[in-house]
Amino acid sequence: MASDTLTIALSKGNLLKPTIKMFSLVGLPVEGVDEDSRNMVFTFTEPAVKYIMCRPTDVPTYVEQGAADLGIVGKDVIEEQSRDVFELADLGYGYCRFVVAGPQKLQGTPLKGMNYTRAATKFPMVAERFFRSQGLQVEIIKLHGNIELAPIMGLSDIIVDIVSTGRTLRENNLVELFNIMESTTRLICNRVSYRTKHKQIQPLVELMQNTVKSGMIS
């Protein structure tokens, strides 16, 4: 990447619209930046900035490897991947939370009652760290979709997943049992870029933080 160009990896999906709003408020160009565009790279000259459109799970990799200086991604992805990147700012939007959930019959069961159970999840690292921190032995079953199906079909006793409203859980007769952690959108940075492009990055971080404090992003 050109030394004077700031390259930012954007997450496709639910985070893109509020991210574009954030960028507009802090003075970054956003004209034509659209997930439905055929373009995967958007380049601007004033200021010198380039956006690359990524799947959320790929954003930390682009940033860690230096293909992007900055990235916009959910804390849930950061926690699961544990990439070697700097987390510079909590942008406040894209709220969700990691929870342990299961059939209604488990409601009220103490956490220690989860010992020696099976948990299905898309987030095996987060799940394993949580249960280990609680001194529990839980078999982690990694799935890539339809996590709610696992306890219904007897594949697992419980699930670990991210929820926002809890609607999907309710539709599948599951209930939240324990809260693990909350997640919002974060600005992450490549470690080398933070040193070499600090004069470009730091003012941008401060603008974003002030915008979050103003309540103009939801």
N, C-alpha and C positions, 0 to 999 in steps of 0.2 A: 504494500500500500504506500501511496505517496506520503512523504514524511509530514507534510502539512495538512493531510486529510484525516479527519476523525471518522473512523469506521465504526458503525453501531449495528449490532445484531438485534433485530426486532423479533418478538415472538408473534407468530401467526395466531389467529383465534381471538378469544375474548379479551385479551390484553391489548390488542392492536388499536382499537378505537380510543380508549383513554390515553394510550401512549401518544397517539397522534395529537390529541388535544393538549397533552402536557408539552410536547415539542413546540406546538404552535404558541403556547403561552410563554415559553422561555426563549422564543425567537429563532427556533430552528425551522428550516424549510420543510414543508409537508405537502406541497403541491404534487398531485398525481400519485402519492403514496397510498396504495390500495392493495389489499390482500387478493382481490380478484384480478389484478393486473397480470399480464403475462410476464412482466419484469420481476426478477428476483433481486435485482440490484438497482438502487436509485441513487444517482450521483448529482450533487449540487456544487456550485463553485463559490457562492456567497451566502453563508460561510462555506468553507471547503469541508463538506461532510458527505459521507456515503452510508446508505442503509442497506443491509442485507436481510432478506426475509427468510426466517428460519422456523422450523418446528421448535416449540419451546424446549424440548429435551435436547436439542442440538446447540442452543445458545451458549451454555457454559463451555462447551467444547471449542466453539469458534473463538471465544474470548480467551480461554486458557492457552490455546495454541497460537494466539496472536493474529489470527485471520481477522479478528475484530478487536478494536480497542476497548469498546464498551458493549454491554448487553443489557437488554430489558427482559427479565424473567421472574417467575414466581419463586418465592422462598421454598416452596415444596420441591421444586426441581433442584434447587441448590442443595437442600438438605439430603436429598436422595443420592446426588452424584458426588458431593464432596470434592468438587474440582478446585484446583489451586488458583483461585481468583480473589480479588479484593471485592468486598461488598461495600459500596460507597454510600448508598442512600436507600431508605425505605420510602417508596413512592405512594404507599397508602391504598392504592386501588387493587382490584382483583382479589378481594378478601375470600379466604376459605380456611378450613381447619382440618387437621389430621385427627381422625377419631377411630376408636375401636368400636365396632358395631356388631350386632348379632340379633338372633331371634328374640322376640319379646319375652320368652320364658327366662332369658338370662338377665333381664332388667333387675337391678338391685343386687346382683351378685358382686361380692367384693373383688377387687382386682386380683388378689391372691387366688381367687377361684378360677382364674384363667390359666393357672399352671397346668402344663401337660396337655394343652389344647392345640388345635391347628388353626392357623390364621392365613387366609388368602389375601393377597394384596398385590398392587402394582408397584408398591414401594417397599421392597424387602429390606433395604438398608435402614430406613426410618423405623420400620416395624421391629427389626431385630435389635436395634439400639434401644428402643423404648422398653421392650420386654426384658432385655438384659439389665437395663438400669433399675428395673423393679425386682430383679432377682428371680425372674420367671423363666422357665424352660417352655418355649412355645415353638412348635414346628411351623416354619414359614413356607407357604406355598405361593410361588410367584405366578400371577396371571397377567394377561395383557388387556383384558376387557371383561365387561359383565361380572364384576367382582361380586355383586349382590346375588348372583346365581349360585355361588359356591356353597353357602350354608343351606340354601334351599334344596340342593341336590346331594347334600351330605359330604361334599368334598372338604369342607372345613367347618369348624365350630363357630368361628367369628371371622370378621374381616377388618383390615385396616385400610382406610380410604380417605380421600379428601372430600369434604362436603361444603356447600355454601348455605343452602336453605334446608337440606335434609329431605327434600321431596322424594328423591329417588329411593332413599332408604324406606320411607313410609310406604311408597308404592309397592315395595317388595316385602312388607311386613317385618322390617328390621328397625331396630332402635339404637340410638347412640348409647354406648355404655361408659366410655371414658374419653376425655379429651386429651390428645397428645400435645398438640401445639397449633398455634395460629399461623397463617401464611398470608403475606401480601406481596405485591410486586416490588422487586428490588433492581437497583442499578448496580451492575457489576463491572469490574475493570480488569484488564490484563495487567499483570504486575510490572512488566517492562514499560508498557504504555503509560502507566501512572507516573513513572519517573520521567520518561522522555517527552511526554505531552502534558505534563502537569499544568502548564500555563493555560492550556486549552480546556483541560478537563475540570480543574477545580472551580473556576467560575461557573461552569455549567452545573456542577453538583450543587453549588450554593443557590443558583436560580431555581433548580428543581426542588430543593428543600424548602425554599421560601414559598414556592407555588403550592406545595403540599400544606404548609402551615396556613396559607390563605384560605384553604377549603375550596378552591376552585376546581379541584379534581375529585371525582367520586367514582 
